[in-house]
Amino acid sequence: MQNVAQIGGQVIALAVAGQIYRSRAIENLRSTLAGHGYSYSEIWSAVAGAQSTLFEELEGTLWDRAIDAISQAMRMTFVLVPVAGAVMFVAAMFMKWEKLFGHGVAVGG
């Protein structure tokens, strides 16, 4: 049961991280490439990692800014790691300590 819960938690975390990446990368690229005539589907395919012709067409500083927009979105997903660690730490503080030490812990005394 614990193993299934851990795997399920990892799947949920990956799904959330993937959605954060996708939404932030699309928004960053749309603002970076605004006014250059690229459609939503071209931007989406570049973010999805498909063999996008969008990056073949970009040159110079616009290419650099587009790469930076995608890498900023990737950095956003790593925020989940310390947040998950903090949630796990707080949850551990509320668990029963008797199971750890093998005896009852006197409270209020």
N, C-alpha and C positions, 0 to 999 in steps of 0.2 A: 504494500500500500504506500509506504514511504517512497519507494523507488518510482512508482507511477506518479505520485504527487510532485516529486522533483523534476521528472521529465516533463510533466504538464506545465510546471512553472517555467521551465526553460523555454518551452514552445511559446507560451504566452509572452514572455519577455522578448523573445526574438520577433514575434509578430508586432509588438508595440514598437520595438526599435526600428523595424523595417518601415512601419508607417510613419514614424517620426522622420526618418531619413528621407523617405519619398516626398512627404509634404514639404519639408524644409528645402530640399534640393530643388524641387519644382518651383517653389516660390522664389528662392534665390536666383535661379537661372532666368526665370521670367523677368525679374527686375533688372538683372544684368543685361539681358538681350532685348530689353524693351526698345522698340523703335527700329529694330533690324529686320523685321518681317518674318520671324520664325513662328511657326504654328505651335499650338499646345502639343500636338502629337509628336512633332520633332523634338521638342524639349523633353517630353515624357520618355521617348525612346533613348535619349542621351542619358537621362537619369536612370533608366532601367538597365543600362549597361549593354544594350543592343548595339550592333555594329552601326553606329549612328553616323550619318553623313554630316550632321551638324558640326562635329568637331573637325571634320576634314575641310569645311568651308571657313572656319574661324581662323583669324590670323592675328599675330602680334599681341597687343595688350588685351584685346577682347577675348582671345583664347586663354590668356592668363587669368583674367577675371572670371571666366566660366569655370575653369578648373578650381579656382579659389571658392567659388560659390558652392560647388559640389563637395569640396573637402570641408567647408564649414558645416554643411549638413551632416557629414560623417562624424565630425567632432561632437555634434549634438547628441548622437546616440550613445556616446560614452558617458553622458551624464547619468544614465541609468545605473551604471556600476556602483558609484558611491551612494546613490539613493537606495538601491537594493541592499547594500551593506548596512546602511543606517536602519532600514526597516527590519532587517534580520537581527541587528543588535538590540533594538527596542523590544522586538518580540521575544528574544532570549531572556531579557531582563524580567519579563512577566511569566516565564515558565517556572514550574515547580523545581526548587533546588534540592528537594529530598532525593529525587532520582539520581542526581549527580553524586551526592556524598553518601548515600546509603543510609541516612538517618534523618529523623525529623529535625527541622530547624525551629527553635523556639522564637515565637514572635510576641513582642510586647511584654516584657518582663519580669 
